[in-house]
Amino acid sequence: QVQLVESGGGLVQAGGSLRLSCAVSVSTSSIASMRWYRQTPGKQRELVASLSNSGRTNYLDSVKGRFTISRDNAKNTVYLQMNSLKPEDTAVYYCNVVTWASEYWGQGTQVTVSS
């Protein structure tokens, strides 16, 4: 089985920072895109950031300038650096990896930002 293991969530005050990690058990050569989604209760899951195998990035408008997606191919890990956090960033964050044949999801990690 392919596994995506997330870590790095927690509770922070507004203006603080967190770094989420997602360790991926598939070969990086098979990956077309690595993504972070988030979801709050009663809301549809939304795409926060994406990183293609070529290095192209895209971000949700509300996180531009504050969040950065990156990867470490040697560790098969994707990161989401979150700075200047706001209470509206509170959500469960999910790592998503798209390969040429399928896609996979992490278990989710809770991020809570207090006022």
C-alpha positions as CSV (number, residue, x, y, z in Angstrom):
1,Q,0.0,0.0,0.0
2,V,1.0,3.6,-0.7
3,Q,1.2,5.6,2.5
4,L,1.2,9.4,3.1
5,V,2.0,10.3,6.7
6,E,1.3,13.8,7.9
7,S,2.7,15.7,10.8
8,G,3.3,19.2,12.1
9,G,-0.1,20.4,13.0
10,G,-1.0,22.0,16.3
11,L,-2.3,25.0,18.1
12,V,-0.8,28.5,17.5
13,Q,-1.7,32.1,18.1
14,A,-2.6,34.4,15.3
15,G,0.6,35.7,13.6
16,G,2.5,32.5,14.4
17,S,3.9,29.8,12.1
18,L,3.6,26.1,11.5
19,R,5.3,23.7,9.1
20,L,3.4,20.7,7.9
21,S,5.2,17.6,6.6
22,C,3.9,14.7,4.5
23,A,6.1,11.7,4.0
24,V,5.3,9.8,0.8
25,S,6.1,6.1,0.2
26,V,6.0,6.3,-3.6
27,S,8.8,7.1,-5.9
28,T,9.2,10.8,-6.7
29,S,9.6,9.9,-10.4
30,S,6.0,8.7,-10.4
31,I,4.6,11.9,-9.0
32,A,2.9,14.5,-11.2
33,S,1.7,16.8,-8.5
34,M,1.9,17.2,-4.7
35,R,-0.9,19.2,-3.1
36,W,-2.3,20.4,0.2
37,Y,-6.0,20.7,0.9
38,R,-7.9,21.8,3.9
39,Q,-11.4,21.3,5.3
40,T,-13.5,22.8,8.1
41,P,-16.7,21.3,9.4
42,G,-19.6,21.8,7.1
43,K,-17.5,23.1,4.2
44,Q,-16.2,21.7,1.0
45,R,-12.5,20.7,0.9
46,E,-10.4,23.4,-0.8
47,L,-7.1,23.3,-2.5
48,V,-4.5,25.3,-0.6
49,A,-1.3,24.8,-2.6
50,S,0.1,22.6,-5.4
51,L,3.5,21.8,-6.6
52,S,4.1,20.0,-10.0
53,N,7.0,17.7,-10.7
54,S,8.5,20.5,-12.8
55,G,8.5,22.9,-9.8
56,R,5.5,25.0,-10.7
57,T,3.4,26.2,-7.8
58,N,-0.1,27.5,-7.3
59,Y,-1.8,28.9,-4.2
60,L,-5.2,29.7,-2.9
61,D,-5.7,33.5,-3.1
62,S,-6.2,33.8,0.6
63,V,-2.8,32.2,1.5
64,K,-0.6,33.8,-1.2
65,G,2.4,35.5,0.4
66,R,1.9,33.6,3.6
67,F,2.2,29.9,2.7
68,T,4.9,28.1,0.8
69,I,4.8,24.5,-0.6
70,S,8.1,22.7,-1.2
71,R,9.5,19.2,-1.4
72,D,12.6,17.3,-0.5
73,N,13.1,14.5,-3.1
74,A,15.8,12.8,-1.0
75,K,13.3,12.3,1.8
76,N,10.2,11.8,-0.4
77,T,8.6,14.6,1.7
78,V,6.4,17.5,0.8
79,Y,6.1,20.5,3.2
80,L,3.7,23.4,3.7
81,Q,5.3,26.3,5.5
82,M,2.6,28.5,7.0
83,N,3.4,32.0,8.3
84,S,1.3,34.9,9.6
85,L,-1.4,32.5,10.4
86,K,-5.0,33.7,10.9
87,P,-7.9,32.2,12.7
88,E,-9.6,31.5,9.4
89,D,-6.7,29.2,8.5
90,T,-8.1,26.8,11.2
91,A,-8.8,23.5,9.5
92,V,-7.8,19.9,9.0
93,Y,-5.0,19.9,6.4
94,Y,-4.7,16.9,4.0
95,C,-1.7,16.0,1.9
96,N,-2.5,14.7,-1.6
97,V,-0.2,13.1,-4.2
98,V,-1.2,12.6,-7.8
99,T,0.8,10.1,-9.9
100,W,0.5,9.2,-13.5
101,A,-1.9,6.3,-12.6
102,S,-3.6,7.3,-9.4
103,E,-3.8,9.6,-6.4
104,Y,-3.4,9.2,-2.7
105,W,-4.4,11.0,0.5
106,G,-2.8,11.6,3.9
107,Q,-4.8,11.0,7.1
108,G,-5.1,14.8,7.9
109,T,-3.6,17.0,10.6
110,Q,-5.4,19.6,12.6
111,V,-4.3,23.2,12.5
112,T,-5.9,25.5,15.0
113,V,-5.1,29.3,15.1
114,S,-6.4,31.2,18.1
115,S,-7.2,35.0,18.2
